[in-house]
Amino acid sequence: MAVKKPQTGIAEALKWPPLDDEAIDRIAVRDESTIDSLYLHLVGSPLPAVWDPRDEDEVWIGLRLDDGNITNEVVGIMVENFRLAALRKHPEWADVLTDDDETRRQAIRGLVAAVAEMPVGEDLTQE
C-alpha cells in the first residue's frame, strides 16, 4: 500500500493536541536510555505514525497514519541523542523525566512548544 504525504507541508497546519494539565498527564513519556532516545506519545499510547524530521537533527514529530494516509495530526515526539546532544541545547528538557507533577508538566509544555516552532527538516524520502 502506498503512503500518501500530508495534505499540506505548512507547519502551521499541523494539529497539535491540547496542553492543559489533564492532557499533559495522559502523555506517555518513554525514556529509552540504552539507545539515548526519548519518546513522548502525546495521546497516551503509540498510534500508527510516520516520523517527520525537524530542523534540529535529533528531533522528529510523529504524524498520524490513517488508512495509509499521513495526516497533519501530531501524535508523538522523538528526541534522538537525548542526553548526548539534545540536553546540551535544551537542558530544561531533562525535567520531563522528573517525578514532580508540576515540574514535569511545565517541562513537557516547554518541549512541545519548542518542537512546534522548529522548521521542517530535510525530507529524507525520494519521490
C-alpha positions as CSV (number, residue, x, y, z in Angstrom):
1,M,0.0,0.0,0.0
2,A,1.3,3.4,-0.9
3,V,1.6,6.0,1.8
4,K,0.4,9.5,0.8
5,K,2.1,12.6,2.1
6,P,0.3,15.1,4.4
7,Q,-2.4,17.2,2.9
8,T,-0.1,20.3,3.4
9,G,3.5,20.9,4.1
10,I,2.8,24.1,6.0
11,A,3.9,23.7,9.6
12,E,1.1,26.0,10.9
13,A,-1.4,23.5,9.6
14,L,-0.2,20.8,11.9
15,K,-2.7,19.8,14.5
16,W,-1.1,19.7,18.0
17,P,-3.0,18.2,21.0
18,P,-4.1,20.5,23.8
19,L,-1.6,21.2,26.6
20,D,-3.9,21.6,29.6
21,D,-2.9,19.6,32.8
22,E,-5.3,16.8,32.0
23,A,-4.0,16.3,28.5
24,I,-0.4,16.5,29.7
25,D,-1.0,13.9,32.4
26,R,-2.1,11.5,29.7
27,I,1.2,11.9,27.7
28,A,3.3,8.8,27.9
29,V,7.0,9.6,28.3
30,R,9.3,6.7,27.4
31,D,13.0,7.1,28.1
32,E,15.0,4.6,26.1
33,S,18.3,5.3,27.7
34,T,20.0,2.3,26.2
35,I,19.6,3.9,22.7
36,D,19.6,7.5,24.1
37,S,16.2,8.4,22.8
38,L,13.2,10.0,24.4
39,Y,9.6,9.4,23.1
40,L,6.5,11.4,24.0
41,H,3.3,9.8,23.0
42,L,1.0,12.8,23.0
43,V,-2.2,10.9,23.1
44,G,-1.2,8.4,25.8
45,S,-0.2,5.5,23.7
46,P,1.6,5.0,20.4
47,L,-0.6,5.3,17.3
48,P,0.3,4.4,13.8
49,A,2.5,7.3,12.6
50,V,5.5,8.3,10.5
51,W,8.4,10.3,11.8
52,D,8.8,13.7,10.2
53,P,12.2,15.4,10.8
54,R,12.5,18.8,12.3
55,D,15.4,21.2,11.6
56,E,17.3,20.0,14.7
57,D,18.9,16.7,13.6
58,E,17.8,14.7,16.6
59,V,14.1,15.9,16.8
60,W,11.2,14.2,14.9
61,I,7.5,14.5,15.2
62,G,5.1,11.6,14.7
63,L,2.3,12.4,12.2
64,R,-0.7,10.1,12.5
65,L,-1.1,7.4,9.8
66,D,-4.8,6.9,9.0
67,D,-5.7,4.2,6.4
68,G,-2.4,4.7,4.6
69,N,-2.5,8.5,4.6
70,I,-0.3,10.7,6.6
71,T,-2.5,13.2,8.5
72,N,-1.4,16.6,10.0
73,E,-2.2,15.3,13.5
74,V,0.9,15.3,15.7
75,V,0.8,12.2,17.9
76,G,4.4,11.9,19.1
77,I,7.8,13.4,19.5
78,M,11.0,11.5,19.3
79,V,14.3,13.0,20.5
80,E,17.3,11.0,19.4
81,N,20.7,11.5,21.2
82,F,18.6,12.9,24.1
83,R,21.4,13.0,26.7
84,L,24.4,13.3,24.3
85,A,23.1,16.2,22.2
86,A,19.6,17.5,22.9
87,L,20.1,18.2,26.6
88,R,23.1,20.3,25.7
89,K,20.9,22.6,23.5
90,H,17.8,22.3,25.8
91,P,18.8,21.5,29.4
92,E,15.3,22.3,30.6
93,W,14.0,19.2,28.7
94,A,15.6,17.0,31.4
95,D,12.6,17.8,33.7
96,V,10.2,15.8,31.5
97,L,11.6,12.8,33.4
98,T,11.0,14.2,36.9
99,D,8.5,12.7,39.4
100,D,7.3,16.1,40.4
101,D,4.0,16.6,38.5
102,E,4.0,20.3,38.1
103,T,7.7,20.5,37.1
104,R,7.1,17.7,34.6
105,R,4.0,19.4,33.1
106,Q,5.9,22.7,32.6
107,A,8.9,20.8,31.0
108,I,6.5,19.0,28.6
109,R,4.8,22.2,27.7
110,G,8.2,23.8,27.0
111,L,9.4,20.8,25.0
112,V,6.3,20.6,22.9
113,A,6.2,24.4,22.3
114,A,9.9,24.4,21.2
115,V,9.4,21.5,18.9
116,A,6.2,23.0,17.4
117,E,8.2,26.1,16.5
118,M,11.0,24.1,14.8
119,P,11.0,24.3,11.0
120,V,10.7,21.1,9.0
121,G,13.9,19.3,8.4
122,E,15.3,17.9,5.2
123,D,13.0,15.5,3.5
124,L,14.7,12.1,3.6
125,T,12.4,10.5,1.1
126,Q,12.6,10.5,-2.7
127,E,9.5,10.9,-4.9
